[in-house]
Amino acid sequence: MGESVAEATIIKWVLEEGESVEADEPLVEIATDKVDSEVPAPEDGILVKKLCDEGDVVEVGKPIAIFSTEGEKNGATPAPASENKTEALAPTNGAEKAHDEPVLETSEGSEKIAKTGPSGRFYSPLVRTIAEKEGVSLQELEKLDGSGADGRVTKKDILNYIPNRSASPVKEAPKEEPKKSTSKPSTPAGGGVTIKSPDIKVGADDEIVEMDRMRKLISNHMVTSKHVSPHVTSYVEADLTNIVTWRNKWKSKFQEREGEKLTFTPIFIEALAQAIKEMRGVNVSTDGENIIKRKHINIGMAAALPSGNLIVPVIHDADQLNLLGITKKVNDLAKRARENKLLPEEIQGGTYTLTNVGTFGNVMGTPIINQPQAAIMAVGAIRKKPAVIETAEGDFIGIRHMMFLSHAYDHRIIDGALGGSFVRKVADILESFDVNREI
């Protein structure tokens, strides 16, 4: 499920027990604290048994169903693995090891591999099946360098290892001392005074509506951010006349050529990525008394959903994309966000966030940092205003397209000099936009 996701809620089972499904068709709908998504069937088969009900909250890595690639319909219990290619996605009676670790039965009688090794590393059903068939022990798997997420061993890793088992010894996995968190518990505001919400009186004509799941998550996320990070906000007003002129020239051509809209958001993201490359001090996170300097520039863009809730899809390595690439990515993520079709990895790993309050006609905003990031920028509405224009022949008043930028940052690790200089840098990049560029 990706980084920092610890559990998921079963929203809806698409199939009933005994029903068949083709590979990649939806099997179940789940929700995490990051995103709602569908889980596809791993291959053609039958949903033999549900191990979780709708509404259940399940830890990542725990089984939720038994799925058969060759089984009887109507929910019949699958035959043993020696007679049937049934993959147990859950522990069944008589198929458990110590610590309730589910195992995969094999007809070869080789060592059964637990899904989690002594190091805590997870092994997928496919990797375990290959290991058991080829006689690769759990100890060997533990010493393999995995190329997957969180160092997991992939199918490619184990297939590359098997032919060379006897030729070259496996690299001994380094023993690392567990890292001690330097985080210290926060002291409540007011010198130890516990802060609690005020008592609310409900009137006779008032309506009480419970927050939906996403609104509760957003609420907790915002309160945590304000509690963790001392926010400071710097403001700059930028002249976007060149950008408006360029977009007016290209938006119809772009719509005809690409079948998509050309919005201002990709231009803002491009400017942010360029500024971050020059001033990487804002592309950081804080872990207690340690500062984590992020290598990748992954820019999240806050998107409002039809429900009124908010989600932040991420454009990974935005500095590696040209304006056309960013535009395509922005349009795709925004569309799938509205359709609730974002993948978990598409809303994770952000290092900096952009939010466009101008979409709602707001001139400026004071955004809240999207933890664990250290800064966020809000862009306001672009408005025509009279402004002083400096030229070699002298100054004069003209009608210009102006926009406020609001840069909120964590004052623990970003001082005013850096925070203020960064938003000025972004404004300078926007103001120097080339009206003759192609896309």
N, C-alpha and C positions, 0 to 999 in steps of 0.2 A: 504493500500500500504506500510505500514511500516514506521519506524521513519524517519524523516527529508524529506520525499517525500511529496511535496505540490501539485503537478499537474502531469498530464500525457497527452501525445499526442496520439490521435487516429491515428494509422498508417494504418490499413486496417480492413474493415468489412468483415468477412469470409462469413456471410450470407446476403441475401437480405431480405427486409421486406416481411413477409408472409411465409418464409421458415422455416421448422421445423428442430429441432436438438435434439440429445440425450444428456442426462446428461454427463457433463465433456468433451464434444466435444468442440473444439474452437469456440468461438462466435465472438471475436474481437481481433485484435493485437494492443497492446499499447506500448508506449515507455516513460520511465521516465528518469530523470537525472542519474538514477542508472543502469537500465537494460531494455532491450526490452523483452516483454513476451506476452503470449497468455492468454486471460481471458476465462475460460470455462463456458459453460452454467450451471446454478445452478441445473437444472433438465430437464427432457424431456419437450419440449415445442416449442413455435413458437416465432420468433422475430417479434413482432407486429409493432413496430415503432422505427426508429432510431431518437434520439434526438440530435445527434452530427454527423458532417460530418468528413470524413477522413481529417486529417491535423489540426483538431480543438484541442486546448489545453484546458483541462478540469481540474478544481480543484478537488482534492480528496474529495469524499463524495457527489459530484454532480451526478445526474442521467445522464445516457448516452443512455438509451433505455427503452422501455416497452416490457416486456417479459411475455408471457402467457403460463400457464401450461395446459389450456383447452381453446382454442380459435379458431376462424375461420382463415383460411389461407388467402393469398392474402392481408395481411396487414389490415384486418378489425379491426375497433376499438373494444376493448374488452368490454364485458357487465359489468355492475356493479358487485361489489364483491359478493353481495348476490346471483347472478345468476351464477357467473363464478369465478373460482379460479385465477383471474388475479392479479399479483403482480405489482403494479405501481412502476417502478424503476425511475420514474420522476414525477414531479408535472404536473397534467393535469388540464384543465379548470374546475373550481369549486371544486378543491381538494387541495386548498392551505390554509395555515394558516398565521398568522402574520410572518413576516420575510421570506415569501415564503417557509415555511417548508412543504415538502410533507408529507401526512399522508396516512395511510392504512385504507380503508373503511371496516367496519365489519357489519355483519348482526345482531349482538346482540344489537347494539345501545349503546355500552359502550363508555367510554371516548376514543377519538382518540388520539393516542400518536404521538407527533412530533418526527422526527428522531434525533433531537438534543435537549437535555434538557437545562434548564437555566444555568447549570454548564458548558455547552459546550461539554458534553459527548455524543457520538454518540450511537444510539440504532439501531441494525440491524432490517431488516424487520421481521425476525423470532421472535425475542424478542418482538417486538411491537405487532405482531399478538397474541402471547401467552398472553401478558399483557392485551390486549383488551378483549380477550376471557374470561380470568379469572377475569376481573374487577380490575386488578392491576393499580393503578394510576401512573401518571408520578412522583408525589411527592415520592411515594414508591420506584420507580425505582432509583430516584436520591439518595436515602439513602442506596441503596444496595451496598455492596462491590463487585465489579466486579473482576473476575479472568482472564479476557481477556487482550489483549494488551491495554496499556494506561488505565487500570482499567475499560475496557468495560464489560458490563453485558453480559454473555453468556447464551445459552439455558440451560446449566446445572445449572447456578446460579439461574435463575428465577424458574426453576422446583423444585429446592431444597427449595426455599423460600416459594412457594405457600402453601405447606401443613402446614407450621409452622407460617403462617401469624398471626393467632389469638393467638397462643401460646406464641410467643416471639416477643417483639417489634424489629423493625429494628434499627440497630445501626446507630446513628446519624452521618452523614458524617462530619468529622472535617472541620472547616472553616479555610482555609489557606490564609494567606496574600499573595497577588501576589508577586512573587520574582522579585526584581529589579535587572536588569542586571548590573553587575559591569564592563561590557565591555566599553571601552572608544574609541571614534573614533580615528583612526590612523592618525598621522600627516604625510603629504606627505614628502618624502625624500627631503633633501636640504633646510630645514627650511621653509616649506610652498610652495615650488615651485611645481607646478602641473606637473606631468610626463605624457608625451604623446608620442605616437609612432611616429617614424620619417616618413617623407614623402617618399613614395616609387615611383620610376619612373619605368614604365613598358616599356620594349623594344618592338620593332616591331615584333620580333619572339617569344616573351614570351607568355606563355599560362596562363590564369587565371582560376583557379578551386576553386569554393567555398568549404569551409570546410563542411564536413557532420555534422550532429547533434552531434554525439558522440565526434568528434574531437573538436568542439566548446566547449563542456562541459569540456573535458580534458584540453583544453587551459586555460579556466577560472579557473579551479581547481588548476592548477599548478601556475598560476600567483598569485592567492589568497594565496596559501601556502607560497610562497617566500616572499610575502608582510607581512603576519601575523607572521611567525616564523623566528627568526634569526637562520639560519642553521649552525651547526658545524659538521664536519665529522671526525671520527677517523678510522684508518686502522690497521688491523692485518693480518699477513700471517700465515695460518694454514697448518699443515702437515696432509693430508687426506689419507695417504697410507693405514692405517688400514681399512678405509671405502671403498676405491676402491677395496682392496683385498676381503673384505667381500661381496661386491656387485657382483663382478665377480664370486664368488663362488655360490651365490644364485639366480642371475637374471634368468638363464635358468630354474631352478627348480620352481621358483615363477611363471614364465610365463606358465609352464606346469600345475601347480597346480591351479592357480587362473585365468589364462587366461588374465592376465594384466601385464604391464611392471612394473619393480621395478626401480624407478628413485632415484636420490639423494635428490630431494625436500622433501620427507617425513622425511628423516634423518635430514635435516636442520631445519625443522619445529619442530621436536621432541627436538632437541638441544635448539632451541629458547624458547620453552615452559618451558623446565627445567631451563634455565637461568633466565627467567622472574619470575618463582616461587621463586628463590633465591634473585633476585634483582628487586623487584616490582616497584621501582622508575621510570622505563622506561614505565610502563604500566599505563600511566596517560594521562589526557587531561587538557587543560587550559581554564577556563571561566573567562575572565577578570583578576581579581586578586585572583581568587579561583583556587585551584588545585583539580581535580577530580581523585581520586584513583580508578582505575577499579578493580572490584573483579574478573571478568571472564577474562580468557586469550583467546582471540579470534584473531587468526592470519590470516591475509589476505595474499593471494599469487597473485602477479601481473601476469596476463596471457595475452599474445599477441593474438589478434584475427586474422583470415585470412585477414580481411580488413586492418590490420596494426594498428588498434586502440588497446587500453588497457582496461582491466577490472580486478577488484580485488575481486574474490570470497573469502568468509571467512570460515575458519574452526573454528567453535564455540567450546569453552572449549577444546582446543587442548591438554591441560595438562591432561585431563581425558581419553585420547585415547592412546592405545599402538601403536607400530610402524605399525602393520598390519592395525589397524583401521585408522590411519592417511593416510597410503598408499591408502587404498580403497577410502577414502574421497577425496584425492588429485586427483586421476585418474577420479573419477566421476565428480567432479567440473570442471576439465580441459576439459573433453570431452563435457560436456553440455555447457561450455563457448564457445567452438568452434562452437557448433551447435546453439548458441543463444537461449538456453533453460533454462537458470538460472532463479530461482525465485527471486523476490525482496528481500526476507529476507535472501537469500544466499549471498548477497553482502553488507549486512549492519551489523553494530555492531562490526566491527573490532577494536581492541585495539592496534595492532602492525602489521606491514606489512613486508613481505619478497619479494624481487625482485631478479631474477636470470639473471644477465647480461651476465653470462658465456654462456648462451644458444646461444648468438650471437657471441661467440668467444672473448668477451671482458674480459680483465684481471681484471679490477675493474671499479666501477662507483661511481658517487656522486648523490645518489637518492634524490628525493624531497619528503618531508614528506606528507603522505596521511592524510590530515586534516579530523577530529579534533584530530588525534593521535599526539603523541609527538616524535615518532622515527620510523625509517625504516632501514632495513639492506639489503644491496646488496651483493650477492655472485658472484664471478668471475669465469672464466674458470679454471678447474683443469688441471695443466700442470706438466709434468715431469721436475724436475730441480735437479741439484746437490745441496746437502745440507749437513751441518755438523750434524752428528749423535753422540750424547753423550751416552757412555756406561760405565759400571764399569771398563772395560778393557782399556778405553781411547776413544778419539774422532776419527772419521774417516768420509770420504766423501762417500755419497751414493746417488743413484737416488731415489728421493721421489716425491710423488704426492702432489703438493702445490697449495693453493688457497688463494686469498685475500678476506677478508671480510671488507666491508665499512659500518660504522654505522653513519647515519646522525640523528641528534637529535636537538630538540628545546632548545636553550641555555637559554631561559627564566626560564625553570624549571628543566633542566637536565644539570648539570655542567660537565666539562671535566673529573673530577675524576670518576663520575658515568658512563658517556657515554663511556669513554675509558675502564674502568674496565668491563663493560658489554660485549663489543665485545671481550675482552680477555677471559671472562668466556665462551662465546659461542665457541671460538676456543679451549679452554681447553677441553670442553665436546666432541667436534668433534675428537680431537686428542686422547682422551682416549677411543674411541669406541672399544667395545669388539668384536674381530674378530671371536669369538666362539659362539656368541649369535644366537638364533634361531628366525625365523619369521614364 
